[in-house]
Amino acid sequence: MSGNKSETTENGKTTLPHERLIEAYNRRFEIQEEIDVMTKTTDGYQSRRFDQLTMQLTYVDNIISIGESDFDKKRAATVGKLFAVLRTLQHSNN
């Protein structure tokens, strides 16, 4: 996995590296897919898992939002922390 170093687009905008953005989009897709399946169930475990997935989705959306906007060292540190928390959430919930 590459670091949080930035890349510059054609229009001069600095963003998160493409690999990291792709990783975030892939995670978002996987989480959203599981949420879509879970909306069809309503038992207690599924409800708790739904809440966990919703939180993970929020973290991924924040990573994508920050990664696609003007990107600097402070935002790189924030994205690194968000990825770390997301990994922790995903491992503890599996």
C-alpha positions as CSV (number, residue, x, y, z in Angstrom):
1,M,0.0,0.0,0.0
2,S,1.5,3.4,-1.0
3,G,1.8,6.3,1.4
4,N,-0.2,9.4,1.6
5,K,2.0,11.5,-0.6
6,S,0.1,13.7,-2.9
7,E,-0.2,13.8,-6.7
8,T,-0.8,16.7,-8.9
9,T,-3.6,16.5,-11.5
10,E,-3.6,18.1,-15.0
11,N,-5.3,21.3,-13.7
12,G,-2.6,21.6,-11.0
13,K,-4.8,20.4,-8.1
14,T,-3.1,18.3,-5.5
15,T,-4.9,15.1,-4.5
16,L,-4.4,11.9,-2.7
17,P,-2.5,9.3,-4.9
18,H,-4.7,7.4,-7.3
19,E,-3.9,4.1,-5.6
20,R,-5.2,5.4,-2.3
21,L,-8.3,6.9,-3.9
22,I,-9.0,3.6,-5.7
23,E,-8.6,1.7,-2.4
24,A,-11.1,4.1,-0.7
25,Y,-13.6,3.7,-3.6
26,N,-13.3,-0.1,-3.5
27,R,-13.9,-0.2,0.2
28,R,-16.8,2.2,-0.2
29,F,-18.3,-0.1,-2.8
30,E,-17.9,-3.2,-0.6
31,I,-19.4,-1.6,2.4
32,Q,-22.3,-0.1,0.4
33,E,-23.0,-3.5,-1.1
34,E,-23.2,-5.2,2.3
35,I,-25.4,-2.4,3.6
36,D,-27.7,-2.9,0.6
37,V,-28.0,-6.6,1.4
38,M,-28.6,-5.9,5.1
39,T,-31.5,-3.5,4.5
40,K,-33.5,-6.6,3.7
41,T,-33.0,-8.0,7.2
42,T,-34.0,-6.6,10.6
43,D,-32.8,-8.9,13.4
44,G,-30.6,-7.5,16.2
45,Y,-27.2,-8.6,15.0
46,Q,-27.9,-7.3,11.5
47,S,-29.0,-4.0,13.0
48,R,-25.8,-3.7,15.0
49,R,-23.7,-4.6,11.9
50,F,-25.7,-2.1,9.8
51,D,-24.6,0.6,12.3
52,Q,-21.0,-0.5,12.1
53,L,-21.1,-0.4,8.3
54,T,-22.7,3.0,8.3
55,M,-19.8,4.3,10.4
56,Q,-17.2,2.7,8.1
57,L,-19.0,4.2,5.1
58,T,-18.7,7.7,6.8
59,Y,-15.0,7.2,7.3
60,V,-14.5,6.2,3.6
61,D,-16.6,9.1,2.4
62,N,-14.4,11.5,4.4
63,I,-11.2,9.9,3.0
64,I,-12.5,10.3,-0.5
65,S,-13.7,13.9,0.1
66,I,-10.3,14.9,1.5
67,G,-8.4,13.0,-1.1
68,E,-10.2,14.6,-4.0
69,S,-9.8,18.2,-2.6
70,D,-6.8,20.3,-2.2
71,F,-4.3,18.1,-0.4
72,D,-1.6,19.2,1.9
73,K,0.5,17.7,4.7
74,K,-2.2,18.4,7.4
75,R,-4.8,16.6,5.2
76,A,-2.4,13.8,4.5
77,A,-2.0,13.2,8.2
78,T,-5.8,13.3,8.6
79,V,-6.3,10.7,5.8
80,G,-3.6,8.5,7.4
81,K,-5.5,8.5,10.7
82,L,-8.8,7.9,9.0
83,F,-7.4,4.9,7.1
84,A,-5.9,3.6,10.4
85,V,-9.3,3.9,12.2
86,L,-11.1,2.3,9.2
87,R,-8.8,-0.7,9.2
88,T,-9.3,-1.1,12.9
89,L,-13.0,-0.9,12.5
90,Q,-13.0,-3.4,9.7
91,H,-10.8,-5.9,11.5
92,S,-12.6,-5.7,14.8
93,N,-16.0,-6.2,13.1
94,N,-15.1,-9.2,11.0
